[in-house]
């Protein structure tokens, strides 16, 4: 599979308008990121730790969302324990993001050397049998790494994304994601090209923990609370004739390496109902995040939609 072109795919191109002064700040940030990603891991971690200790004190919207999420998901933990998770999450995020440009600046040999994969046999066995696969990938900080690595190994993915407002950032992010192959579709295109690509042998990249509102969700348990969970994975699995394989991406803040854990395909799946399918998805997230809570993007609006038209827990967050 070498020709990844699809006229329906999202393929932003460079434009001379990207050099307009309004984007100079973006280009400066790109230049700094390119330099910082070459710093030793220990230095990036030290810088991130110093930053995180100050950032956690801020009354920012991101911090407020994270604290709401942690309190609702882990009411049994003390405030001190939840604050410790938040601090470690910010440290992990900062260290990872300072090295994020490495995925573009470095080559595939560097990526191989700096990534540890566990459970790869669960995926290769499916591919050897000619089976299609959908990867169930929760929002950890290193969420983009598996897609790039697998494509570099000849296993390109297909994903659906929401276009970013900053066109320069959007273009650069897209180039990084598909540098070794793969397809990306903008959500407005619909689900059909995504399904077709999976049938053609691409690995579906499915994000199970987004809150897309009540019309696209079912309400099921998520840790100690209830979450509007994306429905339809069972139908997607049937339509694409694919097995669903949980995959978790980790940035090890101790070693500075990426770690990818691939679990056995969900079975039996689909189950008897969309609610059961959604609960299975959430259980996968819970099992892994409980062990690695600092890897999860707690800053997301994970619990925005509440059952029975309940109040948005982030109601003070207007962004």
CORFENVEN-V378778 format. One record per residue. N is the residue number from 1. PHI is phi in degrees with one decimal (* if undefined). BURIAL is 1 if it has 24 or more other C-alpha atoms within 12 Angstrom, else 0. D_FIRST is the distance of its C-alpha to the first C-alpha in Angstrom with 2 decimals. Layout:
n: (N | N)
phi: (PHI | PHI)
burial: (BURIAL | BURIAL)
d_first: (D_FIRST | D_FIRST)
//
This chain:
n: (1 | 2 | 3 | 4 | 5 | 6 | 7 | 8 | 9 | 10 | 11 | 12 | 13 | 14 | 15 | 16 | 17 | 18 | 19 | 20 | 21 | 22 | 23 | 24 | 25 | 26 | 27 | 28 | 29 | 30 | 31 | 32 | 33 | 34 | 35 | 36 | 37 | 38 | 39 | 40 | 41 | 42 | 43 | 44 | 45 | 46 | 47 | 48 | 49 | 50 | 51 | 52 | 53 | 54 | 55 | 56 | 57 | 58 | 59 | 60 | 61 | 62 | 63 | 64 | 65 | 66 | 67 | 68 | 69 | 70 | 71 | 72 | 73 | 74 | 75 | 76 | 77 | 78 | 79 | 80 | 81 | 82 | 83 | 84 | 85 | 86 | 87 | 88 | 89 | 90 | 91 | 92 | 93 | 94 | 95 | 96 | 97 | 98 | 99 | 100 | 101 | 102 | 103 | 104 | 105 | 106 | 107 | 108 | 109 | 110 | 111 | 112 | 113 | 114 | 115 | 116 | 117 | 118 | 119 | 120 | 121 | 122 | 123 | 124 | 125 | 126 | 127 | 128 | 129 | 130 | 131 | 132 | 133 | 134 | 135 | 136 | 137 | 138 | 139 | 140 | 141 | 142 | 143 | 144 | 145 | 146 | 147 | 148 | 149 | 150 | 151 | 152 | 153 | 154 | 155 | 156 | 157 | 158 | 159 | 160 | 161 | 162 | 163 | 164 | 165 | 166 | 167 | 168 | 169 | 170 | 171 | 172 | 173 | 174 | 175 | 176 | 177 | 178 | 179 | 180 | 181 | 182 | 183 | 184 | 185 | 186 | 187 | 188 | 189 | 190 | 191 | 192 | 193 | 194 | 195 | 196 | 197 | 198 | 199 | 200 | 201 | 202 | 203 | 204 | 205 | 206 | 207 | 208 | 209 | 210 | 211 | 212 | 213 | 214 | 215 | 216 | 217 | 218 | 219 | 220 | 221 | 222 | 223 | 224 | 225 | 226 | 227 | 228 | 229 | 230 | 231 | 232 | 233 | 234 | 235 | 236 | 237 | 238 | 239 | 240 | 241 | 242 | 243 | 244 | 245 | 246 | 247 | 248 | 249 | 250 | 251 | 252 | 253 | 254 | 255 | 256 | 257 | 258 | 259 | 260 | 261 | 262 | 263 | 264 | 265 | 266 | 267 | 268 | 269 | 270 | 271 | 272 | 273 | 274 | 275 | 276 | 277 | 278 | 279 | 280 | 281 | 282 | 283 | 284 | 285 | 286 | 287 | 288 | 289 | 290 | 291 | 292 | 293 | 294 | 295 | 296 | 297 | 298 | 299 | 300 | 301 | 302 | 303 | 304 | 305 | 306 | 307 | 308 | 309 | 310 | 311 | 312 | 313 | 314 | 315 | 316 | 317 | 318 | 319)
phi: (* | -117.0 | -94.2 | -95.7 | -67.6 | -147.0 | -63.4 | -85.9 | -71.3 | -84.1 | -133.4 | -62.8 | -117.0 | -63.6 | -130.9 | -61.7 | -65.9 | -65.2 | -90.5 | -60.3 | -52.3 | -65.8 | -102.1 | -61.0 | -62.6 | -64.7 | -65.5 | -63.9 | -62.7 | -63.7 | -63.4 | -64.6 | -61.9 | -63.8 | -72.7 | -64.6 | -64.5 | -87.3 | -64.7 | -60.6 | -56.1 | -61.2 | -70.7 | -62.7 | -66.7 | -63.4 | -64.6 | -65.6 | -64.8 | -62.0 | -64.3 | -63.4 | -63.5 | -86.6 | -63.6 | -67.4 | -82.3 | -75.7 | -89.3 | -87.4 | -62.8 | -63.0 | -64.3 | -64.1 | -62.7 | -61.5 | -67.6 | -62.1 | -60.4 | -65.6 | -67.5 | -74.7 | -83.4 | -129.3 | -64.3 | -76.0 | -84.4 | -73.8 | -59.7 | -62.1 | -66.2 | -68.4 | -66.2 | -66.0 | -63.5 | -60.8 | -61.3 | -65.9 | -65.6 | -68.1 | -62.2 | -61.5 | -61.4 | -62.5 | -64.9 | -63.3 | -65.5 | -68.0 | -107.0 | -61.9 | -64.8 | -58.0 | -62.5 | -100.8 | -75.0 | -87.0 | -100.1 | -68.4 | -65.6 | -63.7 | -63.5 | -59.9 | -66.1 | -105.4 | -128.7 | -112.8 | -114.2 | -117.2 | 83.3 | -60.1 | -62.4 | -66.0 | -85.3 | -65.3 | -63.2 | -64.6 | -65.5 | -63.4 | -86.7 | 76.8 | -86.8 | -81.2 | -142.1 | -113.4 | -87.9 | -94.8 | -121.9 | -67.8 | -80.1 | -96.2 | -61.5 | -94.1 | -59.4 | -81.8 | -64.6 | -58.7 | -62.0 | -68.6 | -64.5 | -62.3 | -63.5 | -66.0 | -97.3 | 86.7 | -121.5 | -67.7 | -108.1 | -123.7 | -137.6 | -116.9 | -133.6 | -104.8 | -60.6 | -80.7 | -69.0 | -78.8 | -67.1 | -67.3 | -60.5 | -62.0 | -64.3 | -65.5 | -62.6 | -64.1 | -59.1 | -66.3 | -66.0 | -110.8 | -61.4 | -109.5 | 115.9 | 119.6 | -133.4 | -129.2 | -118.6 | -74.7 | -57.7 | -64.9 | -69.6 | 96.2 | -87.2 | -60.5 | -63.7 | -63.1 | -64.1 | -59.3 | -65.7 | -63.0 | -62.8 | -80.2 | 114.3 | -72.6 | -81.7 | -72.4 | -105.1 | -115.4 | -99.5 | -86.1 | -111.3 | -74.6 | -101.5 | -99.7 | 92.8 | -64.7 | -70.6 | -116.4 | -136.0 | -124.8 | -95.9 | -139.3 | -62.7 | -145.6 | 51.8 | -92.5 | -124.7 | -119.3 | -126.6 | -72.5 | -107.1 | -53.0 | -99.3 | 101.3 | -64.3 | -61.2 | -64.2 | -61.7 | -61.5 | -68.1 | -65.2 | -92.6 | 53.3 | -127.3 | -82.0 | -103.7 | -118.4 | -66.6 | -138.2 | -126.1 | -104.2 | -127.4 | -107.2 | -75.9 | -74.1 | -86.0 | -98.2 | 79.7 | -104.6 | -84.8 | -130.1 | -123.2 | -108.0 | -108.5 | -99.8 | -60.9 | -58.2 | -62.2 | -155.0 | -76.2 | -156.5 | -67.2 | -94.9 | -83.7 | -153.5 | -63.6 | -63.5 | -64.6 | -59.1 | -64.8 | -66.9 | -60.9 | -59.4 | -64.6 | -63.0 | -59.0 | -64.4 | -58.5 | -58.9 | -84.1 | -66.7 | -60.0 | -86.7 | -127.8 | -63.9 | -72.5 | -83.9 | -85.7 | -83.6 | -67.4 | -75.7 | -73.6 | -82.6 | -65.7 | -120.1 | -60.4 | -87.7 | -110.0 | -62.8 | 54.9 | 57.8 | -67.1 | -69.7 | -57.4 | -67.6 | -102.7 | -59.4 | -84.4 | -94.1 | -87.0 | -73.2)
burial: (0 | 0 | 0 | 1 | 0 | 0 | 0 | 0 | 1 | 1 | 1 | 1 | 0 | 0 | 0 | 0 | 0 | 0 | 0 | 0 | 0 | 0 | 0 | 0 | 0 | 0 | 0 | 0 | 0 | 1 | 0 | 0 | 1 | 0 | 0 | 1 | 1 | 0 | 0 | 0 | 1 | 0 | 0 | 1 | 1 | 0 | 1 | 1 | 1 | 0 | 0 | 1 | 0 | 0 | 1 | 1 | 0 | 0 | 0 | 0 | 0 | 1 | 1 | 1 | 1 | 1 | 1 | 1 | 1 | 1 | 1 | 1 | 1 | 1 | 0 | 0 | 0 | 0 | 0 | 0 | 0 | 1 | 1 | 0 | 1 | 1 | 1 | 1 | 1 | 1 | 1 | 1 | 1 | 1 | 1 | 1 | 1 | 1 | 1 | 1 | 1 | 1 | 1 | 1 | 1 | 0 | 0 | 0 | 0 | 0 | 1 | 1 | 0 | 1 | 1 | 1 | 1 | 0 | 0 | 1 | 0 | 1 | 1 | 1 | 0 | 0 | 1 | 0 | 0 | 0 | 1 | 1 | 1 | 1 | 1 | 1 | 1 | 1 | 1 | 1 | 1 | 1 | 1 | 1 | 1 | 1 | 1 | 1 | 1 | 1 | 1 | 1 | 0 | 0 | 1 | 1 | 1 | 1 | 1 | 1 | 1 | 0 | 0 | 0 | 0 | 0 | 1 | 1 | 1 | 1 | 1 | 1 | 1 | 1 | 1 | 1 | 1 | 1 | 1 | 1 | 1 | 1 | 1 | 1 | 1 | 1 | 0 | 0 | 0 | 0 | 1 | 0 | 1 | 1 | 1 | 1 | 1 | 1 | 1 | 1 | 1 | 1 | 1 | 1 | 1 | 1 | 1 | 1 | 1 | 1 | 1 | 1 | 1 | 0 | 0 | 0 | 1 | 1 | 1 | 1 | 1 | 1 | 1 | 0 | 1 | 1 | 1 | 1 | 1 | 1 | 1 | 1 | 1 | 1 | 1 | 1 | 1 | 0 | 1 | 1 | 1 | 1 | 1 | 1 | 1 | 1 | 1 | 1 | 1 | 1 | 1 | 1 | 1 | 0 | 0 | 1 | 1 | 1 | 1 | 1 | 1 | 1 | 1 | 1 | 1 | 1 | 0 | 0 | 1 | 1 | 0 | 0 | 0 | 1 | 1 | 1 | 1 | 1 | 1 | 1 | 1 | 1 | 1 | 1 | 1 | 1 | 0 | 1 | 1 | 0 | 0 | 1 | 1 | 1 | 1 | 1 | 1 | 1 | 1 | 1 | 1 | 1 | 1 | 1 | 1 | 1 | 0 | 0 | 0 | 0 | 0 | 1 | 1 | 1 | 0 | 0 | 0 | 0 | 0)
d_first: (0.00 | 3.81 | 6.11 | 7.46 | 10.75 | 12.86 | 16.54 | 17.67 | 16.11 | 18.62 | 18.33 | 21.77 | 22.72 | 25.48 | 28.88 | 32.11 | 33.76 | 32.15 | 34.92 | 37.65 | 40.21 | 39.26 | 36.04 | 37.85 | 38.23 | 34.50 | 33.89 | 36.68 | 35.12 | 31.78 | 33.78 | 35.66 | 32.58 | 31.01 | 34.25 | 34.86 | 31.48 | 32.68 | 35.81 | 36.21 | 35.32 | 39.01 | 40.07 | 37.53 | 38.66 | 42.30 | 41.80 | 39.94 | 42.71 | 45.39 | 43.67 | 43.05 | 46.72 | 47.74 | 44.99 | 45.81 | 49.34 | 48.29 | 48.86 | 45.47 | 43.56 | 40.69 | 43.26 | 45.00 | 41.84 | 41.00 | 44.58 | 44.60 | 41.40 | 42.72 | 46.13 | 44.84 | 42.37 | 44.72 | 48.30 | 49.45 | 48.67 | 51.29 | 50.84 | 50.85 | 47.93 | 45.88 | 46.72 | 45.55 | 42.13 | 41.96 | 42.96 | 40.39 | 37.68 | 38.68 | 38.79 | 35.30 | 33.99 | 35.83 | 34.75 | 31.08 | 31.16 | 32.97 | 30.07 | 27.31 | 26.73 | 25.77 | 22.17 | 22.11 | 24.86 | 23.84 | 20.90 | 18.41 | 20.98 | 23.57 | 21.50 | 20.95 | 24.68 | 25.77 | 23.87 | 25.01 | 22.91 | 24.88 | 23.72 | 20.13 | 20.80 | 21.03 | 17.37 | 16.04 | 18.37 | 16.89 | 13.29 | 14.90 | 16.73 | 13.83 | 15.38 | 14.13 | 15.66 | 17.47 | 18.71 | 22.37 | 23.02 | 26.63 | 27.86 | 28.64 | 29.03 | 25.89 | 23.70 | 21.13 | 20.70 | 18.49 | 15.78 | 15.77 | 16.10 | 13.40 | 10.82 | 12.46 | 11.88 | 8.10 | 8.92 | 8.69 | 11.46 | 12.86 | 16.55 | 19.61 | 22.14 | 25.54 | 25.99 | 28.41 | 31.70 | 31.55 | 29.18 | 28.89 | 28.03 | 25.54 | 23.76 | 23.84 | 22.66 | 19.64 | 18.76 | 19.15 | 17.01 | 13.85 | 14.62 | 11.63 | 9.22 | 9.69 | 11.87 | 15.63 | 18.03 | 21.76 | 23.82 | 25.72 | 22.71 | 23.21 | 21.29 | 19.69 | 16.52 | 16.11 | 16.57 | 14.25 | 11.29 | 12.41 | 12.64 | 9.03 | 8.38 | 8.98 | 12.17 | 15.05 | 17.38 | 20.82 | 24.06 | 26.90 | 29.94 | 30.18 | 33.33 | 32.43 | 35.95 | 37.79 | 36.16 | 32.75 | 34.20 | 36.35 | 38.93 | 38.65 | 39.82 | 38.25 | 40.19 | 43.83 | 43.18 | 41.45 | 38.25 | 36.73 | 33.43 | 30.42 | 30.59 | 28.01 | 25.54 | 26.64 | 25.94 | 22.53 | 21.77 | 23.05 | 21.36 | 17.85 | 18.77 | 17.99 | 20.04 | 21.38 | 21.20 | 23.62 | 22.61 | 25.18 | 24.88 | 28.02 | 29.46 | 32.07 | 35.00 | 36.74 | 34.21 | 32.17 | 28.91 | 26.19 | 26.09 | 23.57 | 24.93 | 22.72 | 24.94 | 24.77 | 23.42 | 26.27 | 28.26 | 29.80 | 27.83 | 28.33 | 32.07 | 34.96 | 34.96 | 33.19 | 35.83 | 35.01 | 31.26 | 32.18 | 34.61 | 32.06 | 29.80 | 32.84 | 33.91 | 30.64 | 31.34 | 35.01 | 34.51 | 32.45 | 34.22 | 37.57 | 36.81 | 35.15 | 36.83 | 36.60 | 32.79 | 32.90 | 33.16 | 36.64 | 37.16 | 35.10 | 36.99 | 35.96 | 39.14 | 39.91 | 40.17 | 43.04 | 44.19 | 46.91 | 46.49 | 47.54 | 47.92 | 44.97 | 45.67 | 44.57 | 47.04 | 48.31 | 44.83 | 44.64 | 41.45)
//
